[in-house]
Amino acid sequence: MNPKLGINYTNLTNTPSNVTTSAAVGFQLGADLRFGDRLYFQPGAFFGRSATVVKFSPLDTTFIEDNLIRTTAKVKALIGYNIIHGDAFRLRVNAGPTYEALLSVDSKDDKIAFNKSDYNGGSFNMDGGLGVDLAFVSLETGVSYGLSNAYKDQGKLLSDSKYFTWYATLGIVIGGKPK
């Protein structure tokens, strides 16, 4: 078992020319399990909040800016491999599908009306990561690329946008027996 706490940065892809987005810091917490030895299955569940700065320029000289804040629950089904498989040190890689359910959508300054009903209720993603275990301490970084559209296809401004997230977590490894 590997409980973790970390940060994330989420951006949107495929935005129109009059919309720009940039990632702001968010957080995530949850736990992974690892079943196997050198090659392992890594299911997990996480709760997170992410922030994305959205700038909308309806006219050439004007722009509106607000922070899109999402609260999500994410489940993972990753496959991993220990590249270095030592007693007190492991270097590992993992990849696989994830699903992120949208729990709520908020805005920081209420300049743009972000409505949860405009978003898809969840996003299928493909995740990949690199991790290090030092004795019982675990550090992992990775990316999550959205395969589902962020917005519902109702002719909305960002209907083709997908989520792209970078994350880093710090945790502890509980159980398991070093080889």
OpenMM code with the backbone's topology and positions (N, CA, C; nanometers):
from openmm import Vec3, app, unit

residues = "MET ASN PRO LYS LEU GLY ILE ASN TYR THR ASN LEU THR ASN THR PRO SER ASN VAL THR THR SER ALA ALA VAL GLY PHE GLN LEU GLY ALA ASP LEU ARG PHE GLY ASP ARG LEU TYR PHE GLN PRO GLY ALA PHE PHE GLY ARG SER ALA THR VAL VAL LYS PHE SER PRO LEU ASP THR THR PHE ILE GLU ASP ASN LEU ILE ARG THR THR ALA LYS VAL LYS ALA LEU ILE GLY TYR ASN ILE ILE HIS GLY ASP ALA PHE ARG LEU ARG VAL ASN ALA GLY PRO THR TYR GLU ALA LEU LEU SER VAL ASP SER LYS ASP ASP LYS ILE ALA PHE ASN LYS SER ASP TYR ASN GLY GLY SER PHE ASN MET ASP GLY GLY LEU GLY VAL ASP LEU ALA PHE VAL SER LEU GLU THR GLY VAL SER TYR GLY LEU SER ASN ALA TYR LYS ASP GLN GLY LYS LEU LEU SER ASP SER LYS TYR PHE THR TRP TYR ALA THR LEU GLY ILE VAL ILE GLY GLY LYS PRO LYS".split()
positions = [
    Vec3(0.0855, -0.1174, 0.0000),
    Vec3(0.0000, 0.0000, 0.0000),
    Vec3(0.0898, 0.1233, 0.0000),
    Vec3(0.0465, 0.2270, -0.0739),
    Vec3(0.1283, 0.3461, -0.0904),
    Vec3(0.0409, 0.4723, -0.0820),
    Vec3(0.0090, 0.5204, 0.0419),
    Vec3(-0.0648, 0.6469, 0.0538),
    Vec3(0.0237, 0.7633, 0.0092),
    Vec3(-0.0382, 0.8610, -0.0610),
    Vec3(0.0385, 0.9699, -0.1214),
    Vec3(-0.0350, 1.1034, -0.1089),
    Vec3(0.0436, 1.2092, -0.1095),
    Vec3(-0.0059, 1.3462, -0.1144),
    Vec3(0.0802, 1.4194, -0.2162),
    Vec3(0.0181, 1.5032, -0.2989),
    Vec3(0.0992, 1.5695, -0.4004),
    Vec3(0.0328, 1.6902, -0.4621),
    Vec3(0.1021, 1.7445, -0.5611),
    Vec3(0.0544, 1.8611, -0.6348),
    Vec3(0.0233, 1.8195, -0.7781),
    Vec3(-0.0601, 1.8996, -0.8436),
    Vec3(-0.0889, 1.8767, -0.9847),
    Vec3(-0.1046, 2.0102, -1.0565),
    Vec3(-0.0820, 2.0064, -1.1856),
    Vec3(-0.1009, 2.1218, -1.2742),
    Vec3(-0.1821, 2.0725, -1.3926),
    Vec3(-0.3028, 2.1283, -1.4123),
    Vec3(-0.3911, 2.0844, -1.5194),
    Vec3(-0.4135, 2.1965, -1.6195),
    Vec3(-0.3980, 2.1631, -1.7456),
    Vec3(-0.4194, 2.2567, -1.8543),
    Vec3(-0.5219, 2.1973, -1.9504),
    Vec3(-0.5706, 2.2776, -2.0428),
    Vec3(-0.6638, 2.2311, -2.1456),
    Vec3(-0.5936, 2.2348, -2.2812),
    Vec3(-0.6163, 2.1326, -2.3629),
    Vec3(-0.5607, 2.1283, -2.4976),
    Vec3(-0.6667, 2.1751, -2.5973),
    Vec3(-0.6261, 2.1984, -2.7205),
    Vec3(-0.7167, 2.2304, -2.8322),
    Vec3(-0.8085, 2.3491, -2.8034),
    Vec3(-0.7542, 2.4590, -2.7534),
    Vec3(-0.8365, 2.5767, -2.7277),
    Vec3(-0.8414, 2.6646, -2.8530),
    Vec3(-0.9518, 2.7361, -2.8740),
    Vec3(-0.9606, 2.8270, -2.9885),
    Vec3(-0.8619, 2.9430, -2.9739),
    Vec3(-0.8416, 3.0172, -3.0811),
    Vec3(-0.7407, 3.1244, -3.0823),
    Vec3(-0.7722, 3.2373, -2.9837),
    Vec3(-0.8981, 3.2599, -2.9494),
    Vec3(-0.9307, 3.3687, -2.8565),
    Vec3(-0.9361, 3.3225, -2.7101),
    Vec3(-0.8943, 3.1976, -2.6831),
    Vec3(-0.8907, 3.1451, -2.5469),
    Vec3(-0.7504, 3.0916, -2.5188),
    Vec3(-0.6940, 3.1326, -2.4059),
    Vec3(-0.5666, 3.0762, -2.3620),
    Vec3(-0.5857, 3.0194, -2.2216),
    Vec3(-0.5162, 2.9117, -2.1948),
    Vec3(-0.5231, 2.8510, -2.0620),
    Vec3(-0.3811, 2.8271, -2.0122),
    Vec3(-0.3664, 2.8298, -1.8817),
    Vec3(-0.2389, 2.7938, -1.8192),
    Vec3(-0.2685, 2.7225, -1.6884),
    Vec3(-0.1805, 2.6311, -1.6540),
    Vec3(-0.2008, 2.5496, -1.5346),
    Vec3(-0.1622, 2.6275, -1.4098),
    Vec3(-0.2396, 2.6092, -1.3044),
    Vec3(-0.2090, 2.6630, -1.1720),
    Vec3(-0.2004, 2.5438, -1.0771),
    Vec3(-0.1396, 2.5640, -0.9633),
    Vec3(-0.1159, 2.4524, -0.8718),
    Vec3(-0.2465, 2.4026, -0.8086),
    Vec3(-0.2590, 2.2711, -0.8018),
    Vec3(-0.3694, 2.2046, -0.7338),
    Vec3(-0.3107, 2.0972, -0.6432),
    Vec3(-0.3959, 2.0140, -0.5851),
    Vec3(-0.3456, 1.9079, -0.4981),
    Vec3(-0.4212, 1.7789, -0.5224),
    Vec3(-0.3613, 1.6692, -0.4782),
    Vec3(-0.4270, 1.5390, -0.4833),
    Vec3(-0.3788, 1.4550, -0.3664),
    Vec3(-0.4676, 1.3671, -0.3195),
    Vec3(-0.4300, 1.2732, -0.2155),
    Vec3(-0.5062, 1.1441, -0.2371),
    Vec3(-0.4404, 1.0351, -0.2024),
    Vec3(-0.5015, 0.9045, -0.2224),
    Vec3(-0.4023, 0.7944, -0.1940),
    Vec3(-0.4257, 0.6778, -0.2526),
    Vec3(-0.3374, 0.5637, -0.2292),
    Vec3(-0.3373, 0.4711, -0.3500),
    Vec3(-0.2221, 0.4089, -0.3707),
    Vec3(-0.2050, 0.3035, -0.4701),
    Vec3(-0.1783, 0.1733, -0.3976),
    Vec3(-0.2095, 0.0647, -0.4625),
    Vec3(-0.1693, -0.0684, -0.4180),
    Vec3(-0.0776, -0.1247, -0.5260),
    Vec3(0.0134, -0.2114, -0.4893),
    Vec3(0.0996, -0.2766, -0.5883),
    Vec3(0.0937, -0.4270, -0.5656),
    Vec3(0.0507, -0.4976, -0.6694),
    Vec3(0.0417, -0.6441, -0.6655),
    Vec3(0.1422, -0.7013, -0.7640),
    Vec3(0.2366, -0.7758, -0.7146),
    Vec3(0.3388, -0.8352, -0.8002),
    Vec3(0.4762, -0.8031, -0.7456),
    Vec3(0.5769, -0.8440, -0.8196),
    Vec3(0.7139, -0.8217, -0.7758),
    Vec3(0.7796, -0.7182, -0.8665),
    Vec3(0.8615, -0.7621, -0.9580),
    Vec3(0.9284, -0.6670, -1.0487),
    Vec3(0.8266, -0.6068, -1.1477),
    Vec3(0.7420, -0.6891, -1.2030),
    Vec3(0.6296, -0.6446, -1.2859),
    Vec3(0.5072, -0.6476, -1.1955),
    Vec3(0.4328, -0.5377, -1.1906),
    Vec3(0.3224, -0.5316, -1.0943),
    Vec3(0.2014, -0.4575, -1.1513),
    Vec3(0.0866, -0.4843, -1.0894),
    Vec3(-0.0396, -0.4153, -1.1183),
    Vec3(-0.0575, -0.3107, -1.0090),
    Vec3(-0.0922, -0.1869, -1.0475),
    Vec3(-0.0994, -0.0754, -0.9532),
    Vec3(-0.2351, -0.0046, -0.9626),
    Vec3(-0.3393, -0.0584, -0.8947),
    Vec3(-0.4654, 0.0149, -0.8890),
    Vec3(-0.4557, 0.1250, -0.7828),
    Vec3(-0.5370, 0.2277, -0.7971),
    Vec3(-0.5351, 0.3348, -0.6977),
    Vec3(-0.6599, 0.4205, -0.7051),
    Vec3(-0.6779, 0.5021, -0.6028),
    Vec3(-0.7906, 0.5952, -0.5958),
    Vec3(-0.7409, 0.7261, -0.5344),
    Vec3(-0.7821, 0.8392, -0.5950),
    Vec3(-0.7348, 0.9699, -0.5517),
    Vec3(-0.8477, 1.0724, -0.5527),
    Vec3(-0.8379, 1.1678, -0.4618),
    Vec3(-0.9246, 1.2848, -0.4555),
    Vec3(-0.8354, 1.4038, -0.4902),
    Vec3(-0.8862, 1.4958, -0.5727),
    Vec3(-0.8014, 1.6093, -0.6089),
    Vec3(-0.8782, 1.7342, -0.6431),
    Vec3(-0.8061, 1.8455, -0.6362),
    Vec3(-0.8558, 1.9752, -0.6841),
    Vec3(-0.7505, 2.0315, -0.7760),
    Vec3(-0.7930, 2.0780, -0.8912),
    Vec3(-0.6993, 2.1358, -0.9867),
    Vec3(-0.7495, 2.2733, -1.0286),
    Vec3(-0.6553, 2.3587, -1.0648),
    Vec3(-0.6899, 2.4944, -1.1066),
    Vec3(-0.6271, 2.5222, -1.2427),
    Vec3(-0.7057, 2.5805, -1.3319),
    Vec3(-0.6583, 2.6199, -1.4637),
    Vec3(-0.7002, 2.7648, -1.4864),
    Vec3(-0.6036, 2.8502, -1.5207),
    Vec3(-0.6337, 2.9903, -1.5501),
    Vec3(-0.6837, 2.9975, -1.6945),
    Vec3(-0.8035, 3.0512, -1.7128),
    Vec3(-0.8640, 3.0630, -1.8451),
    Vec3(-0.8760, 3.2112, -1.8795),
    Vec3(-0.8206, 3.2507, -1.9945),
    Vec3(-0.8328, 3.3878, -2.0448),
    Vec3(-0.9140, 3.3820, -2.1736),
    Vec3(-1.0196, 3.4582, -2.1760),
    Vec3(-1.1090, 3.4640, -2.2907),
    Vec3(-1.1039, 3.6056, -2.3470),
    Vec3(-1.0756, 3.6182, -2.4770),
    Vec3(-1.0671, 3.7493, -2.5428),
    Vec3(-1.1765, 3.7606, -2.6478),
    Vec3(-1.2959, 3.8085, -2.6081),
    Vec3(-1.4034, 3.8201, -2.7066),
    Vec3(-1.3745, 3.9283, -2.8110),
    Vec3(-1.2969, 4.0294, -2.7738),
    Vec3(-1.2567, 4.1360, -2.8658),
    Vec3(-1.1044, 4.1457, -2.8642),
    Vec3(-1.0459, 4.2101, -2.9629),
    Vec3(-0.9000, 4.2186, -2.9713),
    Vec3(-0.8371, 4.2902, -2.8527),
    Vec3(-0.9057, 4.3883, -2.7951),
    Vec3(-0.8457, 4.4699, -2.6894),
    Vec3(-0.8949, 4.4339, -2.5492),
    Vec3(-0.9887, 4.3422, -2.5373),
    Vec3(-1.0466, 4.3078, -2.4078),
    Vec3(-1.0216, 4.1614, -2.3764),
    Vec3(-1.0042, 4.1313, -2.2486),
    Vec3(-1.0004, 3.9898, -2.2113),
    Vec3(-1.0586, 3.9731, -2.0719),
    Vec3(-1.1114, 3.8547, -2.0499),
    Vec3(-1.1686, 3.8168, -1.9207),
    Vec3(-1.0861, 3.6985, -1.8703),
    Vec3(-1.0447, 3.7029, -1.7435),
    Vec3(-0.9628, 3.5963, -1.6862),
    Vec3(-1.0254, 3.5467, -1.5566),
    Vec3(-1.0241, 3.4141, -1.5388),
    Vec3(-1.0734, 3.3536, -1.4154),
    Vec3(-1.0059, 3.2181, -1.3978),
    Vec3(-1.0098, 3.1649, -1.2775),
    Vec3(-0.9548, 3.0324, -1.2489),
    Vec3(-1.0668, 2.9299, -1.2486),
    Vec3(-1.0536, 2.8291, -1.3331),
    Vec3(-1.1438, 2.7147, -1.3354),
    Vec3(-1.0913, 2.6157, -1.2323),
    Vec3(-1.1700, 2.5867, -1.1301),
    Vec3(-1.1280, 2.4964, -1.0231),
    Vec3(-1.2178, 2.3735, -1.0270),
    Vec3(-1.1559, 2.2561, -1.0458),
    Vec3(-1.2302, 2.1300, -1.0545),
    Vec3(-1.1977, 2.0429, -0.9344),
    Vec3(-1.2988, 1.9777, -0.8802),
    Vec3(-1.2805, 1.8771, -0.7772),
    Vec3(-1.3140, 1.7429, -0.8412),
    Vec3(-1.2239, 1.6438, -0.8257),
    Vec3(-1.2405, 1.5161, -0.8950),
    Vec3(-1.2100, 1.3981, -0.8038),
    Vec3(-1.2613, 1.2830, -0.8433),
    Vec3(-1.2251, 1.1536, -0.7850),
    Vec3(-1.1702, 1.0702, -0.8999),
    Vec3(-1.0517, 1.0145, -0.8802),
    Vec3(-0.9833, 0.9440, -0.9891),
    Vec3(-0.9503, 0.8017, -0.9475),
    Vec3(-0.9749, 0.7069, -1.0377),
    Vec3(-0.9341, 0.5682, -1.0172),
    Vec3(-0.8339, 0.5314, -1.1263),
    Vec3(-0.7341, 0.4501, -1.0857),
    Vec3(-0.6258, 0.4124, -1.1763),
    Vec3(-0.6178, 0.2609, -1.1897),
    Vec3(-0.5714, 0.2153, -1.3044),
    Vec3(-0.5429, 0.0734, -1.3282),
    Vec3(-0.4128, 0.0675, -1.4081),
    Vec3(-0.3006, 0.0864, -1.3403),
    Vec3(-0.1705, 0.0966, -1.4062),
    Vec3(-0.0947, -0.0357, -1.3994),
    Vec3(-0.0069, -0.0547, -1.4951),
    Vec3(0.0890, -0.1646, -1.4946),
    Vec3(0.2258, -0.1004, -1.4749),
    Vec3(0.3058, -0.1576, -1.3847),
    Vec3(0.4367, -0.1003, -1.3567),
    Vec3(0.5476, -0.2018, -1.3666),
    Vec3(0.6698, -0.1487, -1.3751),
    Vec3(0.7884, -0.2330, -1.3828),
    Vec3(0.9016, -0.1650, -1.3074),
    Vec3(0.9693, -0.2405, -1.2201),
    Vec3(1.0853, -0.1894, -1.1476),
    Vec3(1.2090, -0.2017, -1.2370),
    Vec3(1.2581, -0.0891, -1.2859),
    Vec3(1.3789, -0.0899, -1.3679),
    Vec3(1.4984, -0.1279, -1.2813),
    Vec3(1.5092, -0.0645, -1.1648),
    Vec3(1.6079, -0.1018, -1.0638),
    Vec3(1.5284, -0.1623, -0.9490),
    Vec3(1.5658, -0.2823, -0.9088),
    Vec3(1.4844, -0.3611, -0.8167),
    Vec3(1.5668, -0.4014, -0.6948),
    Vec3(1.6161, -0.3028, -0.6186),
    Vec3(1.7010, -0.3312, -0.5039),
    Vec3(1.6229, -0.3431, -0.3749),
    Vec3(1.6953, -0.3717, -0.2669),
    Vec3(1.6329, -0.3846, -0.1359),
    Vec3(1.5812, -0.2510, -0.0838),
    Vec3(1.6659, -0.1479, -0.0891),
    Vec3(1.6282, -0.0182, -0.0324),
    Vec3(1.6058, 0.0883, -0.1390),
    Vec3(1.6280, 0.0537, -0.2660),
    Vec3(1.6100, 0.1514, -0.3736),
    Vec3(1.5445, 0.0838, -0.4931),
    Vec3(1.4381, 0.1481, -0.5412),
    Vec3(1.3706, 0.0998, -0.6621),
    Vec3(1.3408, 0.2190, -0.7527),
    Vec3(1.3698, 0.2005, -0.8789),
    Vec3(1.3324, 0.2967, -0.9826),
    Vec3(1.2290, 0.2261, -1.0672),
    Vec3(1.1106, 0.2874, -1.0803),
    Vec3(1.0006, 0.2181, -1.1463),
    Vec3(0.9302, 0.3076, -1.2461),
    Vec3(0.8676, 0.2461, -1.3447),
    Vec3(0.7836, 0.3141, -1.4430),
    Vec3(0.6462, 0.2495, -1.4387),
    Vec3(0.5446, 0.3274, -1.4760),
    Vec3(0.4092, 0.2723, -1.4822),
    Vec3(0.3304, 0.3439, -1.5912),
    Vec3(0.2279, 0.2783, -1.6405),
    Vec3(0.1406, 0.3366, -1.7425),
    Vec3(0.0087, 0.2602, -1.7424),
    Vec3(-0.0970, 0.3290, -1.7876),
    Vec3(-0.2250, 0.2619, -1.7993),
    Vec3(-0.3415, 0.3578, -1.7986),
    Vec3(-0.4617, 0.3040, -1.8084),
    Vec3(-0.5823, 0.3867, -1.8137),
    Vec3(-0.6255, 0.4340, -1.6751),
    Vec3(-0.6899, 0.5495, -1.6748),
    Vec3(-0.7492, 0.6043, -1.5529),
    Vec3(-0.8849, 0.6650, -1.5888),
    Vec3(-0.9665, 0.6838, -1.4880),
    Vec3(-1.0945, 0.7521, -1.5068),
    Vec3(-1.1076, 0.8562, -1.3961),
    Vec3(-1.1419, 0.9783, -1.4352),
    Vec3(-1.1546, 1.0898, -1.3419),
    Vec3(-1.2990, 1.1404, -1.3443),
    Vec3(-1.3705, 1.1212, -1.2335),
    Vec3(-1.5095, 1.1667, -1.2217),
    Vec3(-1.5110, 1.3103, -1.1709),
    Vec3(-1.5876, 1.3947, -1.2363),
    Vec3(-1.5999, 1.5352, -1.1986),
    Vec3(-1.7005, 1.5484, -1.0849),
    Vec3(-1.6536, 1.5995, -0.9699),
    Vec3(-1.7412, 1.6173, -0.8544),
    Vec3(-1.7996, 1.7576, -0.8480),
    Vec3(-1.7173, 1.8604, -0.8797),
    Vec3(-1.7677, 1.9980, -0.8797),
    Vec3(-1.6782, 2.0866, -0.9662),
    Vec3(-1.7336, 2.1993, -1.0075),
    Vec3(-1.6631, 2.3016, -1.0848),
    Vec3(-1.6902, 2.4357, -1.0192),
    Vec3(-1.5845, 2.5102, -0.9926),
    Vec3(-1.5962, 2.6418, -0.9302),
    Vec3(-1.5105, 2.7417, -1.0067),
    Vec3(-1.5349, 2.8686, -0.9819),
    Vec3(-1.4465, 2.9722, -1.0332),
    Vec3(-1.3951, 3.0532, -0.9149),
    Vec3(-1.2762, 3.1077, -0.9315),
    Vec3(-1.2157, 3.1819, -0.8210),
    Vec3(-1.2778, 3.3208, -0.8066),
    Vec3(-1.2929, 3.3915, -0.9176),
    Vec3(-1.3368, 3.5310, -0.9132),
    Vec3(-1.4768, 3.5547, -0.9677),
    Vec3(-1.5449, 3.4495, -1.0138),
    Vec3(-1.6804, 3.4597, -1.0702),
    Vec3(-1.6898, 3.5555, -1.1885),
    Vec3(-1.5813, 3.5684, -1.2657),
    Vec3(-1.5849, 3.6512, -1.3867),
    Vec3(-1.6368, 3.5719, -1.5064),
    Vec3(-1.6135, 3.4414, -1.5051),
    Vec3(-1.6645, 3.3533, -1.6098),
    Vec3(-1.7557, 3.2521, -1.5412),
    Vec3(-1.8720, 3.2294, -1.5974),
    Vec3(-1.9688, 3.1364, -1.5368),
    Vec3(-1.9330, 2.9936, -1.5770),
    Vec3(-1.8577, 2.9241, -1.4912),
    Vec3(-1.8267, 2.7832, -1.5128),
    Vec3(-1.9391, 2.7015, -1.4507),
    Vec3(-2.0130, 2.6303, -1.5338),
    Vec3(-2.1251, 2.5488, -1.4866),
    Vec3(-2.0915, 2.4020, -1.5042),
    Vec3(-2.1092, 2.3228, -1.3992),
    Vec3(-2.0792, 2.1805, -1.4049),
    Vec3(-2.1568, 2.1117, -1.5170),
    Vec3(-2.2763, 2.1596, -1.5463),
    Vec3(-2.3592, 2.0975, -1.6505),
    Vec3(-2.2991, 2.1141, -1.7904),
    Vec3(-2.2043, 2.2071, -1.8083),
    Vec3(-2.1384, 2.2255, -1.9379),
    Vec3(-2.0267, 2.1236, -1.9614),
    Vec3(-1.9856, 2.0540, -1.8564),
    Vec3(-1.8728, 1.9614, -1.8630),
    Vec3(-1.9201, 1.8179, -1.8712),
    Vec3(-1.8386, 1.7325, -1.9309),
    Vec3(-1.8641, 1.5891, -1.9237),
    Vec3(-1.8458, 1.5450, -1.7799),
    Vec3(-1.9228, 1.4496, -1.7353),
    Vec3(-1.9188, 1.4042, -1.5963),
    Vec3(-1.7904, 1.3338, -1.5576),
    Vec3(-1.7105, 1.2966, -1.6568),
    Vec3(-1.5847, 1.2294, -1.6286),
    Vec3(-1.4959, 1.2276, -1.7506),
    Vec3(-1.3728, 1.1846, -1.7303),
    Vec3(-1.2755, 1.1804, -1.8378),
    Vec3(-1.1950, 1.0522, -1.8303),
    Vec3(-1.1909, 0.9775, -1.9409),
    Vec3(-1.0986, 0.8660, -1.9519),
    Vec3(-0.9634, 0.9243, -1.9901),
    Vec3(-0.8573, 0.8717, -1.9303),
    Vec3(-0.7236, 0.9252, -1.9523),
    Vec3(-0.6252, 0.8118, -1.9734),
    Vec3(-0.5075, 0.8488, -2.0238),
    Vec3(-0.3939, 0.7578, -2.0284),
    Vec3(-0.2849, 0.8220, -1.9438),
    Vec3(-0.2389, 0.7492, -1.8417),
    Vec3(-0.1384, 0.8009, -1.7491),
    Vec3(-0.0067, 0.7274, -1.7674),
    Vec3(0.1016, 0.7969, -1.7377),
    Vec3(0.2346, 0.7369, -1.7371),
    Vec3(0.3169, 0.8057, -1.6306),
    Vec3(0.4009, 0.7290, -1.5615),
    Vec3(0.4772, 0.7893, -1.4534),
    Vec3(0.6115, 0.7240, -1.4306),
    Vec3(0.6922, 0.7925, -1.3505),
    Vec3(0.8234, 0.7466, -1.3087),
    Vec3(0.8314, 0.7643, -1.1586),
    Vec3(0.8723, 0.6593, -1.0872),
    Vec3(0.8755, 0.6661, -0.9423),
    Vec3(1.0045, 0.6133, -0.8844),
    Vec3(1.0319, 0.6577, -0.7625),
    Vec3(1.1486, 0.6135, -0.6871),
    Vec3(1.1011, 0.5737, -0.5479),
    Vec3(1.1454, 0.4578, -0.5015),
    Vec3(1.1230, 0.4161, -0.3632),
    Vec3(1.2591, 0.4131, -0.2945),
    Vec3(1.2729, 0.4907, -0.1885),
    Vec3(1.3931, 0.4908, -0.1044),
    Vec3(1.3515, 0.4373, 0.0309),
    Vec3(1.3854, 0.3127, 0.0586),
    Vec3(1.3393, 0.2440, 0.1792),
    Vec3(1.1864, 0.2480, 0.1804),
    Vec3(1.1246, 0.3221, 0.2722),
    Vec3(0.9785, 0.3273, 0.2802),
    Vec3(0.9202, 0.4581, 0.2249),
    Vec3(1.0031, 0.5464, 0.1701),
    Vec3(0.9572, 0.6732, 0.1130),
    Vec3(0.9427, 0.6573, -0.0381),
    Vec3(0.8339, 0.7097, -0.0908),
    Vec3(0.8042, 0.6986, -0.2330),
    Vec3(0.7860, 0.8382, -0.2932),
    Vec3(0.8468, 0.8605, -0.4076),
    Vec3(0.8323, 0.9853, -0.4831),
    Vec3(0.7963, 0.9461, -0.6257),
    Vec3(0.6890, 1.0073, -0.6787),
    Vec3(0.6453, 0.9723, -0.8140),
    Vec3(0.6042, 1.0977, -0.8889),
    Vec3(0.6350, 1.1011, -1.0166),
    Vec3(0.5892, 1.2082, -1.1043),
    Vec3(0.5304, 1.1441, -1.2294),
    Vec3(0.4363, 1.2137, -1.2909),
    Vec3(0.3740, 1.1560, -1.4090),
    Vec3(0.2866, 1.2552, -1.4819),
    Vec3(0.2295, 1.2082, -1.5909),
    Vec3(0.1376, 1.2879, -1.6711),
    Vec3(0.0098, 1.2080, -1.6939),
    Vec3(-0.0970, 1.2816, -1.7122),
    Vec3(-0.2273, 1.2234, -1.7428),
    Vec3(-0.2830, 1.2979, -1.8632),
    Vec3(-0.3046, 1.2261, -1.9727),
    Vec3(-0.3569, 1.2875, -2.0944),
    Vec3(-0.5011, 1.2451, -2.1139),
    Vec3(-0.5902, 1.3435, -2.1217),
    Vec3(-0.7325, 1.3159, -2.1380),
    Vec3(-0.7651, 1.2592, -2.2747),
    Vec3(-0.8409, 1.1518, -2.2768),
    Vec3(-0.8889, 1.0933, -2.4010),
    Vec3(-1.0318, 1.1387, -2.4313),
    Vec3(-1.1008, 1.1895, -2.3295),
    Vec3(-1.2383, 1.2375, -2.3436),
    Vec3(-1.2385, 1.3896, -2.3501),
    Vec3(-1.3384, 1.4450, -2.4182),
    Vec3(-1.3528, 1.5907, -2.4205),
    Vec3(-1.3908, 1.6418, -2.2825),
    Vec3(-1.3356, 1.7560, -2.2461),
    Vec3(-1.3670, 1.8171, -2.1166),
    Vec3(-1.5107, 1.8693, -2.1159),
    Vec3(-1.5517, 1.9287, -2.2264),
    Vec3(-1.6843, 1.9906, -2.2351),
    Vec3(-1.7785, 1.9027, -2.3158),
    Vec3(-1.9072, 1.9139, -2.2854),
    Vec3(-2.0088, 1.8437, -2.3633),
    Vec3(-2.0144, 1.9057, -2.5020),
    Vec3(-2.0436, 1.8248, -2.6003),
    Vec3(-2.0521, 1.8736, -2.7376),
    Vec3(-2.1883, 1.9372, -2.7618),
    Vec3(-2.2005, 2.0626, -2.7239),
    Vec3(-2.3251, 2.1366, -2.7461),
    Vec3(-2.2940, 2.2691, -2.8150),
    Vec3(-2.1879, 2.2706, -2.8991),
    Vec3(-2.1506, 2.3931, -2.9670),
    Vec3(-2.0851, 2.4932, -2.8734),
    Vec3(-2.0357, 2.4468, -2.7589),
    Vec3(-1.9712, 2.5366, -2.6635),
    Vec3(-1.8360, 2.5802, -2.7176),
    Vec3(-1.7806, 2.6826, -2.6581),
    Vec3(-1.6562, 2.7430, -2.7024),
    Vec3(-1.5392, 2.6450, -2.7024),
    Vec3(-1.5301, 2.5588, -2.6028),
    Vec3(-1.4149, 2.4696, -2.5887),
    Vec3(-1.4537, 2.3227, -2.6045),
    Vec3(-1.5436, 2.2908, -2.6972),
    Vec3(-1.5984, 2.1556, -2.7047),
    Vec3(-1.4942, 2.0488, -2.7370),
    Vec3(-1.3811, 2.0826, -2.8018),
    Vec3(-1.2789, 1.9831, -2.8355),
    Vec3(-1.1648, 1.9769, -2.7349),
    Vec3(-1.1704, 2.0541, -2.6283),
    Vec3(-1.0615, 2.0580, -2.5302),
    Vec3(-1.0584, 1.9313, -2.4450),
    Vec3(-0.9365, 1.8905, -2.4112),
    Vec3(-0.9138, 1.7754, -2.3235),
    Vec3(-0.8214, 1.8197, -2.2104),
    Vec3(-0.8214, 1.7433, -2.1012),
    Vec3(-0.7354, 1.7761, -1.9874),
    Vec3(-0.5963, 1.7174, -2.0075),
    Vec3(-0.4957, 1.7932, -1.9684),
    Vec3(-0.3569, 1.7460, -1.9655),
    Vec3(-0.3014, 1.7843, -1.8293),
    Vec3(-0.2617, 1.6846, -1.7497),
    Vec3(-0.2199, 1.7081, -1.6112),
    Vec3(-0.0803, 1.6519, -1.5865),
    Vec3(0.0026, 1.7293, -1.5187),
    Vec3(0.1314, 1.6836, -1.4663),
    Vec3(0.1155, 1.6758, -1.3155),
    Vec3(0.1709, 1.5716, -1.2532),
    Vec3(0.1589, 1.5582, -1.1079),
    Vec3(0.2887, 1.5071, -1.0458),
    Vec3(0.3049, 1.5357, -0.9179),
    Vec3(0.4150, 1.4828, -0.8370),
    Vec3(0.3590, 1.4490, -0.7000),
    Vec3(0.3928, 1.3311, -0.6494),
    Vec3(0.3419, 1.2881, -0.5186),
    Vec3(0.4559, 1.2387, -0.4309),
    Vec3(0.4349, 1.2515, -0.3022),
    Vec3(0.5262, 1.1997, -0.2010),
    Vec3(0.4433, 1.1095, -0.1105),
    Vec3(0.4953, 0.9914, -0.0791),
    Vec3(0.4185, 0.8990, 0.0031),
    Vec3(0.5069, 0.8037, 0.0804),
    Vec3(0.4418, 0.7097, 0.1459),
    Vec3(0.5136, 0.6066, 0.2191),
    Vec3(0.4672, 0.4699, 0.1696),
    Vec3(0.5592, 0.3753, 0.1711),
    Vec3(0.5290, 0.2390, 0.1302),
    Vec3(0.5037, 0.1576, 0.2566),
    Vec3(0.3836, 0.1015, 0.2644),
    Vec3(0.3451, 0.0221, 0.3811),
    Vec3(0.3315, -0.1230, 0.3367),
    Vec3(0.3982, -0.2131, 0.4063),
    Vec3(0.3890, -0.3539, 0.3729),
    Vec3(0.4835, -0.3894, 0.2589),
    Vec3(0.4660, -0.5061, 0.2092),
    Vec3(0.5564, -0.5526, 0.1044),
    Vec3(0.6876, -0.5945, 0.1653),
    Vec3(0.7543, -0.6810, 0.0994),
    Vec3(0.8796, -0.7330, 0.1517),
    Vec3(0.9879, -0.7121, 0.0466),
    Vec3(1.0909, -0.6316, 0.0776),
    Vec3(1.1985, -0.6142, -0.0198),
    Vec3(1.2653, -0.7477, -0.0514),
    Vec3(1.3041, -0.7640, -0.1740),
    Vec3(1.3716, -0.8893, -0.2174),
    Vec3(1.5194, -0.8751, -0.2032),
] * unit.nanometer
topology = app.Topology()
chain = topology.addChain("A")
for resn in residues:
    res = topology.addResidue(resn, chain)
    for name in ("N", "CA", "C"):
        topology.addAtom(name, app.Element.getBySymbol(name[0]), res)
